[in-house]
Amino acid sequence: MDRPPVSLARLSAFLGVQVRYDVALAARMKAHYDPMSRTVSLARLPPDLLRFPHAHELGHVHLRHGGWCSFAGEPSVDAVPLDEADVRPDEEGEADSFAGALLVPRRWLKERIESRTRDQLLAEFEVSLPVLLIAAMRYRLFTKLRLH
């Protein structure tokens, strides 16, 4: 792949991960990875807001984190919210970093940031504004980001 957006469906298939969409998850939970069934479950979200949680869970797969949440298997709607669960915080941060770098790779952003507006970049990478802004700051490209 040499241009955005990254195909999360293809990456999921390559990693041997089944993806389930529109799953009722615990409060404030957008996605969950079950290492036993190698399944990523995704809540119902708009496409630009769904990509980061999907990529985050693929980060857990790739980095071999799975299974540290206090619940086993897929959490139910009544389960403990992720921000209250017994998880290893460094693994959540690692999965976030993986997701950001996967969805907005530095080279791709650097090649495009001066020739496209913020909205064009959002559409091209198919990410939310916070994901784009964090990538631009992380890669020290924020001052090159064009609003119009």
Summary of the structure (lengths in Angstrom):
residues: 148
radius of gyration: 15.8
end to end distance: 27.8
largest distance: 47.1
contacts: 429
relative contact order: 0.15
helix: 47%
strand: 9%
